[in-house]
Amino acid sequence: MANESGSFISNLKLQKLLYYAQAWYLAINGQPLFDEDFEAWVHGSIIPDLYQKHK
């Protein structure tokens, strides 16, 4: 996946950004930003459905 500037965003980087966004949103607002659950994988927390779509 590439952003508008053409820079590549890896699946792992996408997952990490979502994990931190979810954590901050939950801490500040007391509710999740989105409903999907993360799973603990070897290289970090992953949303399996999203991982499959972007692998």
Backbone as CSV, one residue per row, in Angstrom:
resi,resn,N_x,N_y,N_z,CA_x,CA_y,CA_z,C_x,C_y,C_z
1,MET,0.855,-1.167,0.000,0.000,0.000,0.000,0.901,1.230,0.000
2,ALA,0.571,2.221,-0.779,1.347,3.458,-0.816,0.452,4.638,-0.471
3,ASN,1.048,5.649,0.143,0.280,6.856,0.442,0.338,7.803,-0.753
4,GLU,-0.200,8.993,-0.602,-0.282,9.930,-1.732,1.086,10.348,-2.263
5,SER,2.096,10.354,-1.404,3.424,10.748,-1.858,4.182,9.600,-2.509
6,GLY,3.562,8.415,-2.537,4.195,7.261,-3.145,5.031,6.455,-2.179
7,SER,5.049,6.844,-0.903,5.809,6.097,0.096,5.054,4.832,0.479
8,PHE,5.793,3.749,0.618,5.214,2.466,0.955,4.893,2.398,2.441
9,ILE,3.703,1.905,2.773,3.307,1.671,4.154,3.126,0.161,4.291
10,SER,3.984,-0.451,5.072,3.918,-1.903,5.226,2.705,-2.303,6.056
11,ASN,2.326,-3.547,5.938,1.216,-4.076,6.715,1.510,-3.943,8.208
12,LEU,2.738,-4.230,8.602,3.121,-4.140,10.010,3.018,-2.699,10.516
13,LYS,3.473,-1.748,9.711,3.394,-0.337,10.110,1.934,0.102,10.229
14,LEU,1.091,-0.314,9.303,-0.337,-0.004,9.364,-0.946,-0.549,10.645
15,GLN,-0.619,-1.788,10.984,-1.153,-2.417,12.185,-0.702,-1.674,13.447
16,LYS,0.565,-1.279,13.487,1.080,-0.557,14.654,0.415,0.803,14.800
17,LEU,0.222,1.506,13.689,-0.456,2.804,13.752,-1.886,2.656,14.265
18,LEU,-2.581,1.639,13.813,-3.946,1.396,14.280,-3.983,1.031,15.757
19,TYR,-2.992,0.255,16.196,-2.918,-0.142,17.597,-2.754,1.093,18.486
20,TYR,-1.830,1.985,18.118,-1.615,3.192,18.905,-2.799,4.149,18.828
21,ALA,-3.421,4.263,17.674,-4.609,5.107,17.547,-5.728,4.593,18.451
22,GLN,-5.917,3.284,18.459,-6.944,2.672,19.307,-6.631,2.923,20.789
23,ALA,-5.376,2.741,21.174,-4.981,2.917,22.575,-5.181,4.362,23.039
24,TRP,-4.733,5.321,22.252,-4.887,6.728,22.626,-6.346,7.142,22.664
25,TYR,-7.104,6.723,21.679,-8.521,7.078,21.636,-9.258,6.500,22.841
26,LEU,-8.945,5.262,23.180,-9.563,4.604,24.326,-9.185,5.309,25.621
27,ALA,-7.925,5.685,25.759,-7.460,6.366,26.969,-8.106,7.743,27.132
28,ILE,-8.261,8.458,26.048,-8.795,9.829,26.112,-10.315,9.856,26.178
29,ASN,-10.984,8.990,25.402,-12.435,9.056,25.277,-13.193,7.966,26.033
30,GLY,-12.485,6.964,26.530,-13.128,5.908,27.293,-13.938,4.924,26.474
31,GLN,-13.782,4.966,25.172,-14.456,4.021,24.291,-13.550,3.745,23.103
32,PRO,-13.683,2.581,22.483,-12.793,2.249,21.359,-13.096,3.074,20.108
33,LEU,-12.078,3.293,19.327,-12.204,3.997,18.053,-12.893,3.122,17.019
34,PHE,-12.631,1.807,17.070,-13.261,0.839,16.175,-13.452,-0.462,16.932
35,ASP,-14.290,-1.352,16.404,-14.713,-2.554,17.128,-13.811,-3.776,16.962
36,GLU,-12.961,-3.801,15.957,-12.134,-4.979,15.716,-11.181,-5.230,16.883
37,ASP,-10.925,-6.499,17.152,-10.018,-6.883,18.219,-8.639,-7.215,17.664
38,PHE,-7.618,-6.859,18.413,-6.241,-7.188,18.059,-5.895,-8.560,18.617
39,GLU,-4.971,-9.232,17.933,-4.408,-10.485,18.419,-2.915,-10.277,18.605
40,ALA,-2.352,-10.928,19.615,-0.905,-10.848,19.861,-0.187,-11.824,18.932
41,TRP,0.585,-11.305,17.998,1.389,-12.111,17.093,2.854,-11.879,17.428
42,VAL,3.743,-12.618,16.818,5.169,-12.552,17.120,5.728,-11.138,16.959
43,HIS,5.344,-10.431,15.893,5.907,-9.113,15.607,5.043,-7.961,16.091
44,GLY,3.985,-8.243,16.817,3.148,-7.181,17.364,1.680,-7.520,17.290
45,SER,0.875,-6.578,17.718,-0.576,-6.763,17.719,-1.133,-6.588,16.315
46,ILE,-2.015,-7.488,15.931,-2.543,-7.538,14.561,-4.061,-7.683,14.585
47,ILE,-4.734,-7.015,13.651,-6.143,-7.275,13.380,-6.143,-8.268,12.220
48,PRO,-6.481,-9.529,12.475,-6.322,-10.576,11.451,-7.026,-10.280,10.126
49,ASP,-8.262,-9.804,10.139,-8.978,-9.526,8.887,-8.262,-8.461,8.060
50,LEU,-7.790,-7.418,8.717,-7.071,-6.358,8.018,-5.742,-6.882,7.474
51,TYR,-5.075,-7.704,8.261,-3.804,-8.283,7.807,-4.019,-9.089,6.522
52,GLN,-5.072,-9.907,6.484,-5.348,-10.733,5.298,-5.646,-9.873,4.065
53,LYS,-6.330,-8.761,4.260,-6.672,-7.887,3.125,-5.457,-7.165,2.551
54,HIS,-4.443,-6.920,3.379,-3.307,-6.114,2.939,-1.988,-6.875,2.863
55,LYS,-2.051,-8.212,2.938,-0.785,-8.956,2.866,-0.311,-9.105,1.443
